[in-house]
Amino acid sequence: MSSGIRGYWTLTWLGLISNTLAIPFIAYVVGSGPPLQTANITLAISLAWPAAITGIVASAGLFAQRGWGVILTIVALSMTLSGTLPYGIIRLIKVNDLIGISGLTLLIALLNLLALLYWCKRGHRRIRL
């Protein structure tokens, strides 16, 4: 299937590791305190943790070389991107910490966008005749 495409296994491992590490990082941001505390809790429970868990399941599908693994990866990356980009921009405006969590969140959004472009490549889809 898609295992012959360059970068498949590297990004699969990177996705599994980063989604596993994201769960405690999200808990750290939620417990970080007053600036945007309500937004932190709301985004963590409604979007960030579900996106990380979806990413872990998607990595399992990619390791098994299943077609649904690529689709679930696209879903997980889209969920993450839809949360990190607006959150990073708003946090940068409100808290003004480009070197802190705001900058890290915007970097994560950029990396997720690049990964989303990779997984949307035509070579990852099976063509059935």
Secondary structure as UniProt FT lines:
FT   HELIX           2..4
FT   TURN            6..7
FT   HELIX           8..30
FT   TURN            31..32
FT   TURN            35..36
FT   HELIX           37..43
FT   HELIX           44..48
FT   HELIX           49..63
FT   TURN            64..65
FT   HELIX           67..95
FT   TURN            98..100
FT   HELIX           101..119
FT   HELIX           122..124
//
